[in-house]
Amino acid sequence: VRILVYVEARNGTLSWDSLGLLRRAAAVGEADAFVCGAGARELAAHAAAQGAARVAVADDTRLDEPLPQPHIDALYSYCQSTRYDAIFFASTVLSADIAGGLAARLEAGVNWDLQDVEDRSGELIGSRLALGDSVLVEAGWTTAIRLASFRPGAFEPDMESAAANHEIVDVDVEISPASMATRRLSFEDGKAATSVSLAKASVIVAGGRGLGTKENLRFVRDLADALHGHPAVSMPLVSAGWAPYAMQVGQTGSVVRPRLYIACGISGQMQHKIGMERSETIVAINTDESAPIFRFCDLAVVADVNEVLPKLTAIVRDRAVAEG
Ligand SMILES: Cc1cc2nc3c(=O)[nH]c(=O)nc-3n(C[C@H](O)[C@H](O)[C@H](O)COP(=O)(O)OP(=O)(O)OC[C@H]3O[C@@H](n4cnc5c(N)ncnc54)[C@H](O)[C@@H]3O)c2cc1C
């Protein structure tokens, strides 16, 4: 199976999730990477290190901005010269737009939000959680070209590996003037924590509805800070506008696998669990002894988070000072 992975470049680096996806694709079939934007050529070796046989580089300033139309044109024009069985995207707001637009041009089907994909005797089969994550479904394609987007955190790149046999090819892409008509006026980054940094974090302190108020979320941020980790939240806090979506862990947020996950006032519903159950050590603080999270955590603390968190933060800070 010949697979093309769109490897998203932003601020001079390639996205962690798309490098992880490329590594997976290279294990499933023959994987090529498509990297674009000014300076893309310098990044090509990183894609090659994840197993890309060929890295197609469109080092073109017209592809600098994270706007979908020029990227759709570029990928479409590249796919006219090289035939792929599948085109994969690591899920981001930009890649979702690109995948949708490209699917329409190529008359290809898209499977969204896959967790994994495999080659079963020449047939690509994706897997995806469905019905509130209670079942794992297999998803196939009926179109000749198969497009798919994969959940954040689904795969990890191997940052130790070096580029093996590969070729880097400069490609000229056609971009229509109409596709260049959109301008980006401003950009706001969810500075507190991006889904990408959450996916890579080795310590995460996550707050849930048990915090009671938006102000109490500072206890979570403080402990995360003291532990040099990242703060995160359960979905209701995002829905309530207490925290940006980039901080959400779970089925519709990020999938994380830190060494330490401290869940504060989080009940541990299936949709949250899915995003964090692969953490190495899970500590849960909850007032309710029968909270579902106590059934799968490593350390259960039955207590009020708003009392425990400030004390814990103070201990961690004191120890950091003592240790110099
Ligand atoms: C399609 C779908 C997708 C979803 N996606 C996600 C997702 O990506 N991420 C996600 O998180 N959720 C998701 N959800 C929602 C999910 O089902 C739960 O509703 C949510 O995870 C609950 O968040 P919570 O644990 O913070 O709140 P609750 O379930 O209300 O739990 C709060 C917990 O805090 C405890 N508590 C109360 N006061 C204190 C205190 N003072 N100290 C300590 N503990 C206290 C309570 O005992 C309780 O266990 C999704 C739901 C659906 C239907």
Ligand as a Chemical Component Dictionary entry (heavy atoms), coordinates in Angstrom:
data_LIG
# 
_chem_comp.id                   LIG 
_chem_comp.type                 NON-POLYMER 
_chem_comp.pdbx_formal_charge   0 
_chem_comp.three_letter_code    LIG 
# 
loop_
_chem_comp_atom.comp_id 
_chem_comp_atom.atom_id 
_chem_comp_atom.alt_atom_id 
_chem_comp_atom.type_symbol 
_chem_comp_atom.charge 
_chem_comp_atom.model_Cartn_x 
_chem_comp_atom.model_Cartn_y 
_chem_comp_atom.model_Cartn_z 
_chem_comp_atom.pdbx_ordinal 
LIG C1  C1  C 0 -19.590 12.284 23.001 1  
LIG C2  C2  C 0 -18.981 12.696 24.307 2  
LIG C3  C3  C 0 -17.650 13.087 24.325 3  
LIG C4  C4  C 0 -17.035 13.471 25.533 4  
LIG N1  N1  N 0 -15.719 13.816 25.523 5  
LIG C5  C5  C 0 -15.114 14.087 26.704 6  
LIG C6  C6  C 0 -13.721 14.405 26.755 7  
LIG O1  O1  O 0 -13.005 14.472 25.747 8  
LIG N2  N2  N 0 -13.173 14.657 27.969 9  
LIG C7  C7  C 0 -13.892 14.624 29.139 10 
LIG O2  O2  O 0 -13.317 14.876 30.207 11 
LIG N3  N3  N 0 -15.206 14.360 29.096 12 
LIG C8  C8  C 0 -15.845 14.093 27.918 13 
LIG N4  N4  N 0 -17.187 13.844 27.917 14 
LIG C9  C9  C 0 -17.951 14.055 29.155 15 
LIG C10 C10 C 0 -17.854 12.889 30.115 16 
LIG O3  O3  O 0 -18.869 11.971 29.838 17 
LIG C11 C11 C 0 -18.040 13.390 31.575 18 
LIG O4  O4  O 0 -19.259 14.076 31.669 19 
LIG C12 C12 C 0 -16.921 14.287 32.042 20 
LIG O5  O5  O 0 -15.665 13.668 31.832 21 
LIG C13 C13 C 0 -17.109 14.557 33.524 22 
LIG O6  O6  O 0 -16.178 15.518 33.924 23 
LIG P1  P1  P 0 -15.778 15.611 35.464 24 
LIG O7  O7  O 0 -15.233 14.308 35.912 25 
LIG O8  O8  O 0 -14.934 16.822 35.605 26 
LIG O9  O9  O 0 -17.185 15.943 36.166 27 
LIG P2  P2  P 0 -18.122 15.027 37.049 28 
LIG O10 O10 O 0 -18.459 13.767 36.371 29 
LIG O11 O11 O 0 -19.239 15.910 37.475 30 
LIG O12 O12 O 0 -17.243 14.656 38.297 31 
LIG C14 C14 C 0 -16.818 15.556 39.280 32 
LIG C15 C15 C 0 -16.160 14.728 40.356 33 
LIG O13 O13 O 0 -15.624 15.610 41.330 34 
LIG C16 C16 C 0 -15.836 15.052 42.625 35 
LIG N5  N5  N 0 -15.827 16.168 43.566 36 
LIG C17 C17 C 0 -16.798 17.070 43.845 37 
LIG N6  N6  N 0 -16.358 17.993 44.715 38 
LIG C18 C18 C 0 -15.069 17.646 45.007 39 
LIG C19 C19 C 0 -14.071 18.225 45.840 40 
LIG N7  N7  N 0 -14.292 19.350 46.512 41 
LIG N8  N8  N 0 -12.867 17.596 45.919 42 
LIG C20 C20 C 0 -12.616 16.458 45.223 43 
LIG N9  N9  N 0 -13.533 15.894 44.415 44 
LIG C21 C21 C 0 -14.741 16.491 44.301 45 
LIG C22 C22 C 0 -17.155 14.323 42.518 46 
LIG O14 O14 O 0 -17.231 13.302 43.493 47 
LIG C23 C23 C 0 -17.099 13.778 41.090 48 
LIG O15 O15 O 0 -16.542 12.474 41.069 49 
LIG C24 C24 C 0 -17.795 13.472 26.734 50 
LIG C25 C25 C 0 -19.140 13.081 26.693 51 
LIG C26 C26 C 0 -19.718 12.696 25.508 52 
LIG C27 C27 C 0 -21.150 12.272 25.521 53 
# 
loop_
_chem_comp_bond.comp_id 
_chem_comp_bond.atom_id_1 
_chem_comp_bond.atom_id_2 
_chem_comp_bond.value_order 
_chem_comp_bond.pdbx_ordinal 
LIG C1  C2  SING 1  
LIG C2  C3  SING 2  
LIG C2  C26 DOUB 3  
LIG C3  C4  DOUB 4  
LIG C4  N1  SING 5  
LIG C4  C24 SING 6  
LIG N1  C5  DOUB 7  
LIG C5  C6  SING 8  
LIG C5  C8  SING 9  
LIG C6  O1  DOUB 10 
LIG C6  N2  SING 11 
LIG N2  C7  SING 12 
LIG C7  O2  DOUB 13 
LIG C7  N3  SING 14 
LIG N3  C8  DOUB 15 
LIG C8  N4  SING 16 
LIG N4  C9  SING 17 
LIG N4  C24 SING 18 
LIG C9  C10 SING 19 
LIG C10 O3  SING 20 
LIG C10 C11 SING 21 
LIG C11 O4  SING 22 
LIG C11 C12 SING 23 
LIG C12 O5  SING 24 
LIG C12 C13 SING 25 
LIG C13 O6  SING 26 
LIG O6  P1  SING 27 
LIG P1  O7  DOUB 28 
LIG P1  O8  SING 29 
LIG P1  O9  SING 30 
LIG O9  P2  SING 31 
LIG P2  O10 DOUB 32 
LIG P2  O11 SING 33 
LIG P2  O12 SING 34 
LIG O12 C14 SING 35 
LIG C14 C15 SING 36 
LIG C15 O13 SING 37 
LIG C15 C23 SING 38 
LIG O13 C16 SING 39 
LIG C16 N5  SING 40 
LIG C16 C22 SING 41 
LIG N5  C17 SING 42 
LIG N5  C21 SING 43 
LIG C17 N6  DOUB 44 
LIG N6  C18 SING 45 
LIG C18 C19 SING 46 
LIG C18 C21 DOUB 47 
LIG C19 N7  SING 48 
LIG C19 N8  DOUB 49 
LIG N8  C20 SING 50 
LIG C20 N9  DOUB 51 
LIG N9  C21 SING 52 
LIG C22 O14 SING 53 
LIG C22 C23 SING 54 
LIG C23 O15 SING 55 
LIG C24 C25 DOUB 56 
LIG C25 C26 SING 57 
LIG C26 C27 SING 58 
# 
